[in-house]
Amino acid sequence: MKLPPRLTEPVDQALASPPAPIPVQLTVTGAVEFDRVVPPSGNLQVAGKQFWLGPARSGVTVTFWADTDVIHLLIAGARLKSVRSHLSAADLAALLRHGGRPAGAPPLAAGSTG
């Protein structure tokens, strides 16, 4: 069986493959919220930092409110703890790309302790 010429002509590979996606630079100007479920070990990890919550909280959903200054951990809307943030703007952008969402006001006013 002989194919018609239009089917046997070589294809320009640059035209045949889809264009490469253009990287989107996401700039984070505010805080990010995201949820994580506590594993059986009780030890959560976010962007290289561990958060100890204990095995008794296994299966509980924790909401993180994070910016470049502070990270608040909340369970059912109640603040559990706050720690100094280790996250950069690039880390926050990555968290947004992987299921995070823009955050509202912080659960604890700046300068408050607790």
Backbone hydrogen bonds, N-H to C=O, Kabsch-Sander energy under -0.5 kcal/mol:
donor,donor_aa,acceptor,acceptor_aa,energy
7,L,4,P,-1.6
8,T,4,P,-0.8
8,T,5,P,-0.8
9,E,5,P,-1.1
13,Q,11,V,-0.6
15,L,12,D,-1.3
16,A,12,D,-1.7
17,S,13,Q,-1.9
25,Q,23,P,-0.6
26,L,24,V,-0.8
27,T,25,Q,-0.6
28,V,26,L,-0.6
29,T,27,T,-0.6
32,V,66,A,-2.9
33,E,101,R,-3.1
34,F,64,F,-1.7
36,R,62,V,-2.4
38,V,60,V,-2.7
42,G,39,P,-1.9
44,L,42,G,-0.6
44,L,51,F,-2.6
46,V,49,K,-2.7
49,K,46,V,-2.0
51,F,44,L,-3.3
53,L,42,G,-3.6
53,L,51,F,-0.6
54,G,42,G,-1.4
57,R,54,G,-1.7
58,S,55,P,-1.9
59,G,38,V,-3.3
60,V,57,R,-2.3
62,V,36,R,-3.6
63,T,74,L,-2.8
64,F,34,F,-3.4
64,F,62,V,-0.5
65,W,72,H,-2.6
66,A,32,V,-3.0
66,A,64,F,-0.5
67,D,70,V,-2.0
71,I,83,V,-2.8
72,H,65,W,-3.0
73,L,81,K,-3.0
74,L,63,T,-2.7
75,I,78,A,-2.5
78,A,75,I,-2.1
80,L,73,L,-3.6
81,K,73,L,-1.3
83,V,71,I,-2.6
85,S,69,D,-1.9
92,L,88,S,-2.2
93,A,89,A,-2.2
94,A,90,A,-2.2
95,L,91,D,-2.3
96,L,92,L,-2.1
97,R,93,A,-2.1
98,H,94,A,-1.3
99,G,96,L,-0.9
100,G,95,L,-2.2
101,R,33,E,-2.4
103,A,31,A,-2.4
112,S,109,A,-2.0
